[in-house]
Amino acid sequence: MCNLYSLTRTRDELVGLFDVARDTTGGWVGAAGVYPDMLAPVVRLDEEGGRELGAMRWGFPPPPKAGSRPVTNVRNVTSPFWRNWLKPEFRCLVPVTAFCEWSDSRPKVQHWFEVVGEDAPPVFAFAGIWRPWRGTRKGETGEHRLFSFLTCESNEIVRPIHAKAMPVVLADPEDWDLWLTGSTEEALELQRPCPAVRLAVKPAASSAAR
């Protein structure tokens, strides 16, 4: 379930699109493919309540007794393990230009989805969560900032390709603010499928070159 997305916009574009007050990414230049355990730009609120763009690594440490593989996306938000990270201070926006789902049937084929519409922003966001963590990731031992994002049931566009789930897509900038600042109950109202009219699927040949 969505372990690949693209973010082809540059650091300067992201700062403007997300109304960022502070950038600590070090100069993101865009990537046609973002995979688990990679560093990628994430927008969160800083201590003063301004939006900060920073690089975080994709994948939370798993819950106890759930193996060792990093958790890239989360659906069961009623779990006490995940509930703690749904507080406003641990919510974030994951900027995206397109996301990939592999077909459920064989042979496995990539399908890329993007937000469409006259008022569609050039970048949308996943409803993300983040946390500080100390340990070893990608051969680096020390303090890390990690992120994951929420999923929900698939909508009519995604379901024929991947029936199990899809990311929580925040296509409208007003939803970005609600996710970052709303109460937990208000924010979780956004954990729903993106309206089918807001998504379009691209064939595998188009890949993430956008």
C-alpha positions in Angstrom: 0.0 0.0 0.0 1.6 3.2 -1.2 5.2 2.7 -0.5 6.3 5.0 -3.3 5.5 8.6 -4.2 7.0 11.5 -6.1 7.8 15.1 -5.1 9.3 16.9 -8.1 8.9 20.5 -6.8 11.9 22.3 -5.5 12.6 23.7 -2.0 11.7 27.2 -3.1 8.4 26.1 -4.6 7.4 24.2 -1.5 8.2 27.1 0.8 5.8 29.3 -1.2 3.1 26.7 -1.7 2.9 25.7 2.0 3.5 29.2 3.4 6.6 28.1 5.2 8.2 30.4 7.7 11.4 28.4 8.2 13.2 25.8 6.1 15.7 23.3 7.4 15.8 20.9 4.5 19.2 22.1 3.2 17.9 22.6 -0.3 15.5 19.9 -1.7 15.7 19.7 -5.5 12.9 17.2 -6.1 12.7 13.5 -6.6 10.7 11.3 -9.1 10.6 8.5 -6.5 10.5 8.7 -2.7 10.8 5.3 -1.1 10.6 4.1 2.6 13.6 5.0 4.7 14.4 8.0 2.5 14.7 11.5 3.7 11.9 13.8 2.3 10.5 17.2 3.1 7.7 17.4 5.7 5.8 20.4 6.9 5.1 20.8 10.7 4.4 23.5 13.2 7.4 24.9 15.1 7.4 26.0 18.7 6.1 29.5 17.7 3.2 28.0 15.6 4.8 28.8 12.2 5.2 26.3 9.5 8.6 24.6 9.2 9.8 22.6 6.2 12.3 20.0 7.3 13.7 16.7 6.1 12.5 13.6 7.9 13.0 9.9 7.3 10.0 7.9 6.0 8.9 5.1 8.4 7.9 4.9 12.1 9.4 2.3 14.4 6.8 -0.5 14.7 4.6 -1.1 17.7 5.9 -3.6 20.3 5.8 -7.2 19.1 5.1 -6.1 15.5 8.4 -7.0 13.9 11.2 -4.7 12.9 10.1 -3.2 9.6 9.4 0.5 9.7 5.7 1.5 9.5 5.2 3.7 6.4 1.4 4.2 6.8 -1.2 3.9 9.5 -4.9 3.2 9.4 -5.9 1.9 12.9 -5.9 5.3 14.7 -7.9 3.8 17.6 -4.8 1.9 18.7 -3.2 3.5 21.9 0.2 3.2 20.2 -0.8 5.6 17.4 -3.3 7.7 19.3 -0.4 9.5 21.1 1.1 10.7 17.8 -2.2 12.3 16.6 -1.8 15.3 18.9 -1.4 18.5 17.0 2.3 18.8 17.9 3.0 15.5 16.1 0.9 16.0 13.0 2.6 17.0 9.7 1.9 17.5 6.0 3.8 15.2 3.6 4.1 17.2 0.3 3.4 15.0 -2.8 3.1 15.5 -6.6 1.9 11.9 -7.3 1.6 8.6 -5.5 2.0 5.0 -6.8 -0.1 1.9 -6.2 0.7 -1.5 -7.5 -2.1 -3.5 -9.0 -3.5 -6.3 -6.8 -3.5 -8.8 -9.7 -0.4 -10.2 -11.4 1.6 -9.2 -13.2 2.1 -6.3 -10.8 1.9 -2.9 -12.5 2.6 0.6 -11.2 -0.2 3.1 -11.5 0.4 6.8 -10.5 -2.3 9.1 -9.2 -2.4 12.8 -9.1 -4.8 15.5 -7.9 -6.7 17.2 -10.8 -9.2 20.0 -11.1 -9.2 23.7 -12.1 -8.1 24.8 -8.7 -5.8 21.9 -7.9 -2.6 23.0 -6.3 0.6 21.8 -8.0 1.4 19.9 -4.8 -1.0 18.1 -2.5 -0.3 16.5 0.9 -0.7 13.3 2.8 -2.1 13.6 6.3 1.1 12.8 8.2 2.4 12.2 11.7 6.0 12.5 12.9 8.1 11.8 15.9 11.7 12.1 17.3 13.5 8.8 17.7 16.9 7.7 18.7 18.4 4.6 17.1 20.1 3.4 13.9 18.5 4.1 10.5 20.3 3.8 7.1 23.6 3.2 9.0 23.3 6.4 11.0 23.0 6.1 14.8 21.7 9.1 16.7 18.6 11.3 16.8 16.2 11.0 13.9 12.9 12.6 12.9 10.6 10.0 11.4 7.3 10.3 9.6 4.4 8.2 8.4 1.0 9.0 7.1 -2.6 7.9 7.5 -4.6 5.7 5.1 -8.3 5.1 4.5 -10.5 2.9 2.3 -9.9 3.2 -1.4 -12.1 5.5 -3.5 -13.7 4.6 -6.9 -10.5 5.5 -8.8 -8.0 3.6 -6.7 -10.2 0.6 -5.8 -10.0 -1.2 -9.2 -6.2 -1.1 -8.9 -5.6 -1.4 -5.2 -8.7 -2.4 -3.2 -7.3 -2.4 0.3 -6.5 1.2 1.1 -5.2 4.5 -0.2 -3.4 7.4 1.5 -5.4 10.2 3.2 -5.1 12.8 0.4 -5.4 16.5 1.5 -6.1 18.1 -1.9 -7.2 21.5 -0.6 -5.0 24.0 1.3 -7.8 24.7 3.9 -7.5 21.0 4.9 -3.8 21.5 5.5 -4.4 24.0 8.3 -7.2 21.8 9.8 -4.9 18.8 9.9 -2.1 20.8 11.5 -4.1 22.8 14.1 -7.5 21.2 14.7 -8.4 19.0 17.6 -7.8 15.3 17.2 -11.5 14.7 16.6 -11.6 17.4 13.9 -8.4 16.3 12.2 -9.6 12.6 12.1 -12.7 13.7 10.1 -10.2 14.1 7.2 -9.4 10.3 7.4 -11.7 9.6 4.4 -11.2 8.8 0.7 -10.4 11.7 -1.5 -13.4 12.4 -3.8 -13.0 10.4 -7.0 -13.3 13.5 -9.2 -10.2 15.0 -7.6 -7.9 12.1 -8.7 -6.7 10.9 -12.0 -4.6 7.8 -12.8 -1.7 7.7 -15.1 -0.4 4.6 -16.9 2.9 3.1 -15.8 4.6 4.5 -18.8 4.1 8.0 -17.4 5.7 6.9 -14.1 6.5 9.7 -11.7 8.0 12.1 -14.3 5.9 15.0 -13.3 
